[in-house]
Amino acid sequence: MMGYPLAYNPQVGAFYPIHAMLLPFLDAHILLSWSVFFHACIGGLGAYVLARMATATGIGSLIAGATYALCPFFVFYHQAVHGFIVLSWMPWAIACTWMAARECN
């Protein structure tokens, strides 16, 4: 696969846009470590927004976001970056679907 081990392993997500933009500038190990942290933050923020949409209080939304970002099933998937990335964007996909459904009513 192009003679480059990072491109050979599909679980690394070398061609995921965020990774592809930063790969020329960062070592792959550093990039993937930062990516895990970044995507945990994206997932936690998405869970916060989703909880606010469900009329949760501010503190309840913070707890929801922190719980999602740190929960075992989410953290476990950092071993397979593609699964971790999908889980980080999932609350945002649900929130967008929810907003679209409300607009249709």
N, C-alpha and C positions, 0 to 999 in steps of 0.2 A: 504494500500500500504506500506508494510514493517514497519508499525507503526511509520513512520517518516514523518511529514508534508511536508518537503521539497521535498521528493521523490513522495509524493502524488500529488503535483501540477505540471502538465507537462509544464506549462508556465514558470516555474522557470529554467528549463533546468539543473536539478541536475546532469544528466549524460552526459552533454556536456563535452568533454575532459578537457577543461581549468577549468571548475568548479569542475569537479570530482577530479582533481589533487590538487586543493587548498582547497577544502571543509574540509578535516581533520585538516587544520591548521588555518583556518579563520572562524569567525562567519559568518553565512549565509548572514546577512544583510550587513556586511562589504564587503564580497565577491561580492555580486550582485552590490553594489555601485561602487566598483572598476571595475567590469566587464562592466558596462555601459560606464564608462570613457574610458577604454581600447578599447572597440569595436567602440566607436565613433572615436577614433584615427585611428583604423584599417580602418574604412570606409572612413575617410577623406584622409588618405594616399593613399588608393585605387583610390579615385576620382582624386587625384593629379597625380598618375601614368597614369591613363586612359586619363586625359587631356594632359599629355606630349606625350602620344602615338598618340594623335590626333593633334600633332604639335602645341599645345598651348604654349605661352610664359611661362617663369618661374612665373611671377606675375599672369598671367591668371590661371595657374595651381594651385597656392596657393589659389587663390580666389575660384576656383572650389572645392578644397579639404575642405576649411573652410566652404563653403556654404553647401556642402553635410553633413559634420559632425554636423553642427548646424541647419540644416533645420527642420522645424516643423514636417514633416511627419516622419522623422528619429527619432527625439527626442521623439515624441509621443509614439513610440513603446517601449520605455524603460519600459512601464507598462506591456508589455508582452515580456519577455526577449527572447523567441524563435524567435519572429519576428524581434527584434532588432538585434540579432545575424545574421540572414539571410541577413538583409539589410546591415550589416557591411561588409560581405564577397561578396556582389553582385558586386561591382566595380572590385574586383579581378577576379571573375568568368568571367565577360565581357572582361577584359583585357587578360586573358588566352585564351579565345575563339577567340578573335581578333588576338592574336599572332599565334595561331594554323591555323587560316584561311589564314593569310598572308604566312605562310610556305607552304601551299598547292598550292599556285599560282606559 
